[in-house]
Amino acid sequence: MSVLTLNGLFATTLLLALHGAAGTSPEPLPQELLALRETLQRTEKLSARFTQTRHLAALRDALVTEGTLDYQKGGRLVWRTLPPAESELVLDGQHATISYPGMGAAQSVDFSSEPGMGRVFETIRAVLQADLDRLLPLFRLTVERKEPLSISLSPRSEELGRTLRRIRLVFDRSLRLVRVVLTEPDGDSTEISFRDHNVQTATR
């Protein structure tokens, strides 16, 4: 299976995940991000539309795709890319399924038998859910702006820094993720903008 065909986000997180699984964070989450953690923990379901723009240093024109994201607490995440680059990625527990409806092709991965792929998809899920507890073992975190919240993540290791320069996560005043920017050392970058959020949260 080629994860690289899914688009820039997954190509970048593939490189990221192959440098190691998330372990224990070397420092606690900053105080100003505790509200974000609480909001994420209370989220039961979330859906949104996205526009992904992939900038390649070797190309003048950007590669733009549209789609939808659906998340359900417990780990189920569905990332759909609309035609003409139609595809669907479903992460559910210890399984991932990638399908290409236009080609009539699909493939499933069982993480228990392919732990390397499991790390890849868990990292994808962590980025899309802004799961800082999973990302902090790999990245140093900087709060760029407190309100509305904007943070950046830079690689802790030199090895990871050779494939990924920075991840930037931008939130609105309701702490909904509205923008992800992944920047690579060679000048390539991927920007994902989220809109039309529908969030269901658990009562306190």
Order of alpha helices (4+ residues) and beta strands (2+ residues): alpha-alpha-beta-beta-beta-beta-beta-beta-alpha-alpha-beta-beta-alpha-beta-beta-beta
